[in-house]
Amino acid sequence: MAFADSCTESPEAGTGTVDRAPTLSHVAALAGVSPATASRVLSGSARVSRAARDQVEAAVRQLGYVPRRSALRSAPPGTAVAVVLCEDSERVFADPFFARLLHGVERELDGRAPLAVLMAGRDARAFGDGCAAQYLRGGHAAGALVVGARRDHPAVLARSGPPVVLAGRPLCGPPLPFVDADNLGGARLATRHLLASGRTGVATIAGPPDTSAGADRLAGYRSALAEAGLSADGLVARGDFGRLSGEHAMNRLLARRPGLDAVLAASDAMAVGALGALRRAGRRVPDDVAVVGFDDGPFAQRAVPRLTTVRQPVEEMGARLVRELLDRIGGRRGRDRGVVLRTRLIRRDSA
């Protein structure tokens, strides 16, 4: 999959994407009725006034709304769309990324099916033997969205039964459809920004190597350094995307390369941890060390100083995951095996 290069002015849409299809909520808002009333009109219920029916039908024509219940019609009543989170509960509840992604999923699903959220272990063996895999193999889900898959998960997922779409490209294993942000291009853009500002000792706090986000953000950083003829020797430390790991990684980098003057963290949470470590080390941000994060979630604007960061369209990723999954549940093949959404550099105070 070729990753499109990012730019600060580009819209939050990637190559291969299409305009967001209107949902039942859009129809209801335009018609001036509740989503429940709009749903009754579209299902042919007699319990709707003539005026409301006319308003909803006019909104449907104007928006070009196409009901997508047919994608789930062949599934047994009550069959859910499952979201499988391949993370421990501590990170799921601490990182706003997951809540934002689930919000996009729920908004796009728009009541078409029950939503089941399942936890699964990071280890592929535990994942394969755990309740999440058993749930999918037991026919309880019409399809599954899998978030945070590790390197060895796709082989297990391919045997799970229902259609599966990944949040993040698979690193190996059988080809599975996915929706991802342009992690490589976003990290490259952020590193170029730091270099263009005159920084020469640009370090990175990379994410886990068994995740596509961790691998691609590190690759983007290395690519930008190579373009500038610079080496990354001694300038790479790893974390787990969490705040505490960012703090520890920043301490290791300062001990190893005390003259560094910039750092790209592969998540906003790790960037916040780095800010704390720099503060305790007596380094001023951005005067002594510039800091850039990745995500543009709530951490970025609450940080002191406010974080310059790479914005990924998390809610849109959730919505696009649902659209890709419903196409496959309905027997329609998606236009691309992989969809990559654009990222943007958001400039604030830290770099």
Secondary structure, DSSP 8 states (H G I E B T S, - for coil): -------TTS-S--TT-------HHHHHHHHTS-HHHHHHHHTT-S-S-HHHHHHHHHHHHHHT----GGGGTTS-TT-EEEEEE-S-HHHHHH-HHHHHHHHHHHHHHTTSS-EEEEE--SSHHHHHHSHHHHHHHTT-EEEEEEES--TTHHHHHTTSSS-EEEES--SSSS---EEEE-HHHHHHHHHHHHHHTT---EEEEE--TTSHHHHHHHHHHHHHHHHTT---TT-EEE--SSHHHHHHHHHHHHHH-TT--EEEESSHHHHHHHHHHHHHTT--TTTT-EEEEEE-SHHHHHSSS--EEEE--HHHHHHHHHHHHHHHHTT---S-SEEEE--EEE--S--
